Amino acid sequence: MPIPTATTEAGPRRLLRDVVFEKMLAAIVDGTLEPGERLNDDQLVKWLGVSRTPVREAIAQLHTYGLVEIEANRFTRVSTRDDVVYAEAAQFLAGLHTLAREWGTSNLDAATRKTLSKSIATARKQLKAHDLEGPGTLLDVQGELAKASGNALFVGTEEPLRIRVNFLRPREADSYDWDALVAVADELAEAIKS
């Protein structure tokens, strides 16, 4: 009997290291892997059900994103939050997001404008309520504008930095100027309408 061919097209194949990276990134961002927690290769291999190679490749990528600290022959651990590093990274990201707004808005089609408008409305609602998810939502909207720029080098710089800032950002409501963040959301909404 001949083997039947698939009637639906499969999506693009993904490298195992990318899948492992995404799982580890999600675990770091959501707090499953806590700041300062040591990362043991054997435990990660068992948890993720993969060999050491994709785990080590994912750890190396997380290190370039600033989410993992590596000290040769001593430790590999989730980075700890650092206010100075956060301030520097956030300042640099704000500059990139100014460019993202300038470069990305001119490339938006109607469907993407509508999607981004909804995301901005969600962010605005979260920010008005002093919801700690709001700053992250706002960062992600600006990340979408960076992607819309069509500049691969720009996107490759913005995304790791945005993820790092999102990881390092304060987790206390009184650390934010909520009115200023709402103003940024309003400016984005206006820029996307144009």
C-alpha positions as CSV (number, residue, x, y, z in Angstrom):
1,M,0.0,0.0,0.0
2,P,1.5,3.4,-0.9
3,I,1.9,5.9,1.8
4,P,-0.7,8.7,1.5
5,T,0.5,12.2,1.0
6,A,-0.6,14.9,3.4
7,T,-3.5,17.0,2.2
8,T,-2.6,20.0,4.5
9,E,0.6,21.8,4.2
10,A,2.8,21.7,7.2
11,G,4.2,24.9,8.5
12,P,8.0,25.6,8.3
13,R,10.1,23.3,10.4
14,R,11.6,24.8,13.5
15,L,14.9,24.0,14.9
16,L,14.9,22.3,18.3
17,R,17.1,25.0,19.8
18,D,14.5,27.6,18.9
19,V,11.7,25.6,20.5
20,V,13.9,25.1,23.7
21,F,14.8,28.8,23.7
22,E,11.1,29.8,23.5
23,K,10.2,27.5,26.4
24,M,13.1,28.6,28.6
25,L,12.4,32.3,27.7
26,A,8.7,31.9,28.7
27,A,9.7,30.2,31.9
28,I,12.1,33.1,32.8
29,V,9.6,35.8,31.9
30,D,6.7,34.2,33.8
31,G,8.8,33.5,36.8
32,T,8.9,29.7,36.6
33,L,12.7,30.1,36.5
34,E,13.3,32.8,39.1
35,P,16.0,35.5,39.0
36,G,19.2,34.1,40.5
37,E,18.1,30.5,40.1
38,R,20.9,28.2,38.9
39,L,20.3,26.4,35.7
40,N,21.4,22.7,35.8
41,D,21.8,21.1,32.3
42,D,20.7,17.7,33.5
43,Q,17.5,19.1,35.1
44,L,16.7,21.2,32.0
45,V,17.4,18.2,29.7
46,K,14.9,16.1,31.7
47,W,12.3,18.9,31.9
48,L,12.4,19.8,28.2
49,G,12.9,16.2,27.0
50,V,15.8,17.1,24.7
51,S,19.6,16.5,24.5
52,R,22.2,18.9,26.0
53,T,23.0,20.5,22.7
54,P,19.8,22.5,22.2
55,V,19.7,23.3,25.9
56,R,23.2,24.8,25.7
57,E,22.4,26.6,22.5
58,A,19.3,28.1,24.1
59,I,21.3,29.1,27.2
60,A,23.9,30.8,25.0
61,Q,21.1,32.8,23.2
62,L,19.5,33.7,26.6
63,H,22.9,34.9,27.7
64,T,23.1,37.3,24.7
65,Y,19.7,38.6,25.6
66,G,21.0,39.3,29.1
67,L,18.6,36.9,30.8
68,V,21.2,34.3,31.8
69,E,24.5,34.9,33.6
70,I,27.3,32.5,32.9
71,E,30.5,32.2,34.9
72,A,32.8,29.5,33.4
73,N,33.3,26.6,35.7
74,R,31.2,28.2,38.4
75,F,27.5,28.7,37.5
76,T,24.9,29.3,35.0
77,R,21.9,31.1,36.4
78,V,18.9,33.3,35.5
79,S,20.0,36.9,35.7
80,T,19.0,39.0,38.6
81,R,17.1,42.2,38.2
82,D,19.4,45.3,38.3
83,D,18.0,48.8,38.3
84,V,21.0,50.4,36.6
85,V,21.0,47.9,33.8
86,Y,17.2,48.3,33.5
87,A,17.6,52.1,33.2
88,E,20.3,51.9,30.6
89,A,18.4,49.3,28.5
90,A,15.1,51.1,28.8
91,Q,16.7,54.4,27.7
92,F,18.2,52.7,24.6
93,L,14.9,50.9,23.9
94,A,13.0,54.2,24.1
95,G,15.3,55.6,21.3
96,L,14.7,52.5,19.2
97,H,10.9,52.8,19.7
98,T,11.0,56.4,18.5
99,L,12.5,55.0,15.3
100,A,10.0,52.2,15.2
101,R,7.2,54.6,15.3
102,E,8.7,56.7,12.5
103,W,9.7,53.8,10.3
104,G,7.0,51.3,11.1
105,T,3.8,53.3,10.8
106,S,4.3,54.1,7.1
107,N,4.4,50.4,6.3
108,L,1.2,49.3,8.1
109,D,-1.7,47.9,6.2
110,A,-5.3,48.4,7.3
111,A,-5.5,45.0,9.0
112,T,-2.3,45.5,11.0
113,R,-3.4,49.0,12.0
114,K,-6.7,47.6,13.3
115,T,-4.8,44.9,15.3
116,L,-2.4,47.4,16.7
117,S,-5.2,49.7,17.7
118,K,-6.8,47.0,19.7
119,S,-3.5,46.1,21.4
120,I,-3.0,49.8,22.2
121,A,-6.6,50.0,23.6
122,T,-5.8,47.0,25.8
123,A,-2.5,48.5,27.0
124,R,-4.2,51.8,27.7
125,K,-6.9,50.1,29.8
126,Q,-4.2,48.2,31.7
127,L,-2.2,51.3,32.3
128,K,-5.2,53.3,33.5
129,A,-5.9,50.5,36.0
130,H,-2.2,50.4,37.1
131,D,-2.1,46.8,35.9
132,L,1.6,45.6,35.9
133,E,1.0,43.9,32.6
134,G,0.3,47.2,30.9
135,P,4.0,48.3,30.5
136,G,4.8,45.0,28.9
137,T,1.8,45.2,26.5
138,L,2.9,48.7,25.5
139,L,6.4,47.5,24.8
140,D,5.1,44.7,22.6
141,V,3.0,47.1,20.6
142,Q,6.1,49.1,19.9
143,G,7.9,45.9,19.0
144,E,5.3,45.3,16.4
145,L,6.0,48.7,14.9
146,A,9.7,47.7,14.8
147,K,8.8,44.6,12.8
148,A,6.7,46.7,10.5
149,S,9.7,48.7,9.6
150,G,10.9,45.9,7.4
151,N,14.5,46.3,8.6
152,A,15.8,43.0,9.7
153,L,18.8,44.5,11.5
154,F,16.6,46.9,13.4
155,V,14.2,44.1,14.4
156,G,17.2,41.9,15.5
157,T,18.4,44.7,17.8
158,E,15.0,45.7,19.1
159,E,13.6,42.3,20.0
160,P,16.3,41.0,22.4
161,L,16.5,44.4,24.1
162,R,12.7,44.6,24.5
163,I,12.7,41.2,26.0
164,R,15.5,42.2,28.4
165,V,13.7,45.4,29.4
166,N,10.5,43.5,30.0
167,F,12.3,41.0,32.2
168,L,14.1,43.7,34.2
169,R,11.2,46.1,34.5
170,P,9.9,46.9,38.0
171,R,7.3,44.6,39.5
172,E,5.8,47.3,41.9
173,A,3.0,49.6,40.8
174,D,4.5,52.7,42.5
175,S,7.6,52.4,40.3
176,Y,5.8,53.7,37.2
177,D,4.6,57.0,36.0
178,W,1.2,55.7,34.9
179,D,0.1,59.0,33.4
180,A,3.2,59.2,31.2
181,L,2.7,55.6,30.0
182,V,-0.9,56.4,29.1
183,A,0.4,59.5,27.2
184,V,2.7,57.2,25.2
185,A,-0.2,54.9,24.4
186,D,-2.2,57.9,23.2
187,E,0.6,59.1,21.0
188,L,0.9,55.6,19.5
189,A,-2.8,55.4,18.9
190,E,-2.6,58.8,17.0
191,A,0.5,57.7,15.0
192,I,-1.2,54.5,13.9
193,K,-4.3,56.3,12.8
194,S,-2.3,58.5,10.4
